[in-house]
């Protein structure tokens, strides 16, 4: 009897990331609040309590529709391209150099495709910080897309696309290429099996690496997407503005970023491996 061949469907990554986003969204919101404060030194707990006291507990889920839109565009694209590229090579464990190259290309495509959803996500999460008269009050992600296109022009939807795409390249390398690398190493020791423990350790390591690689670009991306028209002349203008805070200004919100990205990466790969295990197989041909 021929054994079933298990593969990853192109859409598994997007579904897994969307599921993880439903759980980690509140931490992502706090991260955005910390990244967009130019002055002040509010920490994670202080910022969280401030949001809950001012707008209620469910305010922690502001922008959840945009977060899901982002994952279903950004992550579906990058995971899909990376997974299909691996399958075209006929291996689930390509060499690290090839994996990095594939991840970089997949991340660039995903970052560009996901920029509109990412921009609306940042704005919806940050809206509550603004005075009532300055709030955008998007009803949901689609309303945000339509209003930005009509009020500010379609090109505004891609404000921060350079930063988002660059960040996505490093994010995808950190998450996908390093996940495969660490998983391959653990399985190669003979002390681990292809199970939840290995998936957890591999994704935890990948989340830490991805956060470190992407945090400076994430701060710049968040500032540009949340900016008013004409506030920044371009990405280097945003870099110079952030540099006024010193080198650590590029790592504002690092802890909540990892607290969010670590669990998000872990959940994404745990969900992804379960989708592969239960639904990602090709039935053998009947002889």
N, C-alpha and C positions, 0 to 999 in steps of 0.2 A: 504493500500500500504506500503510495507516494505521500510524503509529509507536506502539510500545508505550508506555504511560504507566507511569512508575515511581513507586511510592508506598511509604510506610513502614507495615508491618503493626503493629497495636497492641502485639504482644508482642515486637517486635524489640528494643526498648530494654531489656527485662528480660533477654533472652538475651545481649545484648551486655554488659550490666553484670555478669551472672553470670560470663561468660567472662573479663572484665577482673579480677574479684575473685579468681579462681583464681590469677592472676599476682601481684597486689598485696597479697594477704592478710598476708604477713609484715610488711610495712611498716605496715599498719593495726594489727596487734597491738602493734608497738612504740609507735605513736602513743597507743594506749589506755594502755599502761604509763606513758608520760611524763605523760599528762593526769591520771592518778589518783595520782601521787605529790605529796603535800602538802609534803613536806620533801625535801631532797637536790637535787643538781644533776647527775644522771646524764644524759649525752648519748645520741645515737642509737647510736653504736658501743658505748659502755659498756653500755647497756641490752641491745643485741642479744647481745653476748658473755656477759652475765650470764644471759640466758635460755638460750642454747645450752649454756653450761657446766653450768648447774643441771639443765636438763630435756632436753637433746639438741636436735639440729637440727630435728627434726620438730615440736618444741614451737612453732616459729614458725607452724605451721599449726593450732594449737589454735583451735577454734571455726569451722573452715572450713564446716561444715555449716550453722551459724547465719548465717554471712556469705552463703552462697548463698540460704538462706531469705529473708534480708533483701532481697537484690537482686531475687529473684523475686516479692516482694510490693511492696516500696517502689518500685523502679525500673520494674517493669512497669506499675504504676499511674500514676506521674507521666509517664513517656514515652508511655504509651498515651493518656492524656487529652490531653496536649499535641499528639501527632501527629494524633489524631482531630479535635481542635479546628481545627488548621491545614487539614486536608482539608475540614472542613465550610465553611471560608471560601473554599475553592477555590484556595488558594495555598500554596506551600512557603516563601514569603518574606513573611510579614505585616509590617506596620509594627512598629517597636521597641516602641511603647507597647502595642499589642495583644499582642505576643509576651510582654512582661513580665506583663501581666494573665493571660494563659493559663498561663504558667509558674508564677505565684504560686498559682493555683487548683489546678493539677496537683500542685504541690509539697505543698500543704496536705493534699490527699487522700492522696498517697503517704506523707507523713510519718506520718499517723495509721494507715494500713493497715500500714505497716512497723514500727511501734513494738515489737510483741512480738518479732519476729525481731531487731530492733536491740538490744533489751534482753538477750536471750539471747546474742547475739554479744559484747556488751561483757563480760558475766559470764564466758563461757567463755574469752575472751582474757585476762582479768585473774585467773583462778582460780589460776594458778601462782604469783602473787605472795603469796597467802595462806598462812599456816601450814597444814600438812596437815590438822589437825583442823577448820579453818574452811573448807576448800574445798568447793564445791558438787558437783563431780565429775559434771556432766551428761554422759551418754554421747554424746548428739548433740542437735541442735536440738529435735527433737520431744520427746525426753525432758525437755529443759529447760522447754519450754512446759507439758507435763503436770505436772511437779513444781512449778513456780511457781504454777500454777492451783490445785493441790491443797494445797500447803503454805502458800502466802501469800495465796491468794485470786485469782480471775480478774482483778480490777481491778489487781492488782500488775503484770500484763503490760503495762499502759499507764502504768506509772510513768515519768515523764519525757516523756509524750506532748506536753505543751505545748512543751517545749524542742525535741523531735524534729520536731514539725510546723513550728515557727518556723524551725528550721534548714533543713528541707526546702524551705520557701518560697524562702529566699535561695539555697540550693544549686541549685534548679531554675532560678531566674532567672539565676544566674551561669553555669550550664552550658548550658542549652538556649537561652534568649533571647540570651545573648551569643555562643554558638556560631553561631547563625543570623545575628546582626548582623555578626560579624567575617567570616564566610564570604561574606555578601552584599557587604561592603565590598571584600574581596580580589577577588572575581569582577568587581566593578564597575570596578576599576582597569584591567582589560584585560590585566594582566600575569600573571594566574593563571587556571588552568582548574579545572574541577570534578574534581580528582584528589587523590591521596594527600597531596601537598605542601600543598594548600589545607586539606584535612581536618586534617592535623597541626598547622599553624599556628593554625587556628581553635580546635581543641580545647585546645591548649597555653594559649592566651590565656584561654579559658573556664575552664580548671582553676585558673589563677592568680587570676582574679577570684572564682571560687566559694570558694576557700580563704580569701581575705581577708574575704569577706562572712560566712562561716559559722563561722570558728574560735571566736569567743567563745561562740556558742550551742552549738557542738560540745563544748567543755570542760564547760559546764553540764550538757548532756545526758548526757555520759559519767559525770559525778559522780553525778547523780540515779539513773541506771540501775544503777550499781554500789553504791548506798547500801544500808545496812541499814534495816529497818523503823523509822520514826520519826526517822531521822537528820536529814532535812530536812523542814521544815513545808510547803515548797512551792518553786517556782522562785526566788522572791526570797530565800529563805533560802539556797539554793545559790549565788546571785549574791553575797550578802554574805560567805559563807564563802570564796568564791574571791577576792573583792576584798581579803581580808586579805593576799594576796600582791602587791597593787599592780596597776596596769593591765596589766602584762605577764602577770599570772596568767591573764588571759583568752586569752592567746595561747600558753599552754604547749603544746608539741608542734607549733608552727606549721610548722617545717621538715619533720619527718616527715609532717605532715598534707599539705603540698604535695608532698613526695616520693612520697607514696602517692596523693593525689588527682590530681596532674598526670598521671602515667602511667595511672591508672585512667580519667581523663576521655579522654585520648588514645586508649587502647585501646578504650574503649566506643564512641567515635564512629568509629574506624577499622572496628571490627567492624560497627557499625550501617550505615555507608555501604556496606560489602560486602554485607550482607544486603539492603539496598535495591537494590543494583546487580544481584545475582544472583537474588534471590527476590521482590523487591518490585515486581512489575509486573502490570498488567492486560492481558490479551490483547485485542487489538482485535476488535470484533464483525465477523463475516463478513457481507459485503454480498450 
